[in-house]
């Protein structure tokens, strides 16, 4: 899976689940700071 596709999937999943970014990242085992950069990167893609 491409990196952008991986992050796009997480961004879309987080958007519809009602969790805060911090809670979503904790639940998924993601780094919150890294996650916060990807919406802009994916949007520019």
Number of C-alpha atoms within 10 A of each C-alpha: 5 7 9 15 11 10 18 17 11 18 18 11 13 17 12 8 9 10 13 11 16 14 14 20 19 12 10 10 9 14 11 14 11 10 16 14 11 16 15 9 12 14 9 7 6
